[in-house]
Amino acid sequence: MHAVKQAHIATVFLVLLLAACAAGPEPAPPAPTSPPPEATASGDTLSNAEIEAIYRQRIEQSRTRFTEADVRFMTHMIHHHAQAVEISRFAPDRAASGQIKTLAARIINAQRDEIALMQRWLEDRGQPVPALHEMGGRIMVHAPGMDHDMSDMSGMPGMLSPEQVDRLEASSGETFDRLFLTYMIEHHQGAVTMVRELFATDGAGQDEDVFRFASDVQVDQNTEVARMQLMLDAMPR
């Protein structure tokens, strides 16, 4: 009886084994109807490592397309922005208008961020990076290794002279408000002139980051000039 039971089990096992063999391997999943995002035009698929290598190569290539004019623009614009931050810091204690105080705070925040952006751009490309230092309440700009003096940029478009900065600092109330708007309009227009000069230089502004930043400066500064002119026109004569 025991032998018959074992024979029956063996027979069942053999039947199941033959059925499995006859069924064959499981069918492969259907091919995708469209290529994955990383597929190339020839149908080949790039690995993640290959995609990362291409990305790094393009980043490095973008860092070699800059020109001397690009470096000069970013370096000088750091100094230009630093003066805007410096004179805007006069507003909280001297301005009569809340609108002026709000405008000054916005200029400080925006231009500090842009200074950091320009410093990173120069550092990433192995160029001297201007550093900002405070001395007697004033912001000084120093760039190690530069072949020209960064301490006096009064000839740059829109830059206030030391005398104008002193006059603004010594004023208060509506006199400060009027001077601040007048000087900042000129300062912003100077930045727009610097952008125009950059794009007028052969080969300059082709670096993607420089082009985007310079374009943003032109739009933002023109917008603020229009807003400040309205504020100035609305002031009592």
C-alpha positions in Angstrom: 0.0 0.0 0.0 2.9 2.3 0.9 4.6 1.5 -2.4 1.4 2.3 -4.4 1.2 5.7 -2.7 4.8 6.5 -3.5 4.2 5.6 -7.1 1.2 7.8 -7.3 3.1 10.8 -5.9 5.9 10.2 -8.4 3.4 10.1 -11.3 1.8 13.4 -10.2 5.3 15.0 -9.9 6.2 13.8 -13.4 3.0 15.2 -14.9 3.6 18.6 -13.3 7.2 18.7 -14.5 6.2 17.9 -18.1 3.5 20.6 -18.0 6.0 23.2 -16.9 8.4 22.3 -19.6 5.7 22.5 -22.2 4.7 26.0 -21.1 8.2 27.3 -21.9 9.6 30.6 -20.5 7.4 33.5 -19.6 6.9 35.9 -22.5 9.0 39.0 -22.5 7.2 42.3 -21.7 6.1 44.3 -24.7 8.6 46.8 -26.1 7.8 50.4 -25.2 5.9 52.3 -27.9 8.1 55.4 -27.5 11.8 55.7 -26.6 12.8 56.8 -23.1 13.9 60.4 -22.6 17.6 59.5 -22.6 17.4 57.7 -26.0 19.5 59.2 -28.7 18.3 59.9 -32.3 19.8 56.6 -33.4 17.8 54.7 -30.8 20.7 54.0 -28.5 20.2 54.6 -24.8 22.7 56.6 -22.7 23.5 55.4 -19.2 23.2 57.8 -16.3 27.0 58.0 -16.1 27.2 59.0 -19.8 24.5 61.6 -19.3 26.4 63.0 -16.3 29.7 63.1 -18.3 28.0 65.0 -21.1 26.5 67.5 -18.6 29.9 68.1 -17.0 31.6 68.5 -20.4 29.0 71.2 -21.4 29.4 73.0 -18.1 33.1 73.1 -18.6 32.8 74.3 -22.2 30.4 77.1 -21.1 33.1 78.3 -18.7 35.6 78.7 -21.5 33.4 80.9 -23.8 33.8 84.0 -21.7 35.7 87.0 -22.9 37.8 89.7 -21.2 34.8 92.1 -21.7 32.6 89.6 -19.8 35.1 89.6 -16.9 35.4 93.3 -16.9 31.6 93.7 -16.9 31.0 91.4 -14.0 33.9 92.9 -12.0 32.8 96.5 -12.5 29.1 95.6 -11.9 30.1 94.2 -8.5 31.5 97.7 -7.7 28.5 99.4 -9.2 26.1 97.3 -7.1 28.2 97.8 -4.0 27.6 101.6 -4.2 23.9 101.1 -4.6 23.8 99.0 -1.5 25.9 101.6 0.4 23.7 104.6 -0.4 20.5 102.5 0.1 21.6 101.8 3.7 21.3 105.6 4.4 17.5 105.4 3.9 16.2 103.9 7.2 17.5 106.7 9.3 17.2 109.6 6.9 14.2 109.1 4.5 10.9 110.7 5.2 8.9 108.5 2.9 8.0 104.9 3.7 8.1 104.2 0.0 11.7 105.3 -0.2 12.6 103.0 2.8 10.9 100.0 1.1 12.6 100.8 -2.2 16.0 101.0 -0.5 15.4 97.7 1.3 14.5 96.0 -2.0 17.6 97.4 -3.7 19.8 96.1 -0.9 18.4 92.6 -0.9 18.4 92.2 -4.7 21.8 93.7 -5.4 23.5 91.7 -2.5 22.2 88.5 -4.1 23.5 89.6 -7.5 26.9 90.5 -6.1 27.1 87.0 -4.7 26.1 85.6 -8.2 28.8 87.6 -9.9 31.4 86.6 -7.4 30.6 82.9 -8.0 30.8 83.4 -11.8 34.3 84.9 -11.6 35.4 82.3 -9.1 34.1 79.4 -11.3 36.2 80.7 -14.2 39.4 81.3 -12.2 39.2 85.1 -12.3 40.1 87.5 -9.5 37.1 87.9 -7.3 36.3 91.4 -5.8 35.7 91.3 -2.1 33.6 93.8 -0.2 34.9 95.3 3.0 33.3 97.9 5.3 35.3 100.9 6.5 33.8 103.8 8.4 30.3 102.8 7.3 31.4 102.8 3.7 31.7 99.7 1.4 35.1 99.2 -0.1 35.7 96.8 -3.0 39.1 95.1 -3.4 40.1 92.5 -6.1 43.4 90.8 -5.5 45.5 90.5 -8.6 43.7 93.1 -10.6 46.0 95.2 -12.7 44.0 98.4 -12.0 42.9 100.2 -8.9 39.4 99.3 -7.7 39.2 102.0 -5.1 38.0 104.8 -7.5 35.4 103.9 -10.1 33.8 107.4 -10.3 34.3 107.3 -14.1 32.0 104.3 -14.4 28.5 105.1 -15.8 26.1 106.2 -13.1 28.6 106.1 -10.2 28.2 108.8 -7.6 31.3 110.9 -6.8 32.5 110.9 -3.2 31.1 114.4 -2.8 27.6 113.2 -3.9 27.7 110.3 -1.5 28.7 112.7 1.3 25.9 115.1 0.4 23.3 112.3 0.4 24.6 111.0 3.8 24.4 114.5 5.3 20.7 115.1 4.2 17.5 114.0 5.7 13.7 114.2 5.3 12.3 115.2 1.9 15.7 116.6 0.9 17.1 113.1 1.3 14.2 111.5 -0.6 14.6 113.8 -3.6 18.4 113.3 -3.7 18.1 109.6 -3.2 15.7 109.2 -6.1 17.7 111.6 -8.3 21.0 109.8 -7.7 19.5 106.3 -7.9 17.9 107.0 -11.2 21.2 108.1 -12.6 22.9 105.1 -11.0 20.4 102.6 -12.5 20.7 104.3 -15.9 24.5 103.8 -15.7 24.0 100.1 -15.1 21.9 100.0 -18.3 24.6 101.8 -20.2 27.1 99.2 -19.0 24.9 96.4 -20.3 24.6 98.2 -23.7 28.4 98.6 -23.9 28.8 94.9 -23.1 26.5 93.7 -25.9 28.1 96.2 -28.3 31.5 94.5 -27.8 32.4 91.9 -30.3 32.2 88.3 -28.8 31.0 89.5 -25.4 27.8 88.4 -23.7 27.8 84.9 -25.3 28.4 83.1 -22.0 24.9 82.0 -21.1 25.1 83.2 -17.5 26.5 86.6 -18.5 23.8 87.0 -21.1 21.0 86.1 -18.8 22.3 88.3 -15.9 23.0 91.3 -18.1 19.5 91.0 -19.7 17.9 90.8 -16.3 19.9 93.9 -15.1 18.6 95.9 -18.1 15.0 94.9 -17.5 15.0 95.3 -13.7 16.9 98.6 -13.7 14.7 100.2 -16.4 11.6 99.1 -14.5 12.9 100.6 -11.3 13.9 103.8 -13.1 10.3 104.2 -14.3 9.0 103.6 -10.8 11.4 106.0 -9.2 10.7 108.7 -11.8 7.0 108.5 -10.9 7.8 108.8 -7.2 10.1 111.8 -7.9 7.4 113.5 -10.1 4.9 113.1 -7.3 7.0 114.9 -4.7 6.0 118.5 -3.8 7.9 121.2 -5.6 
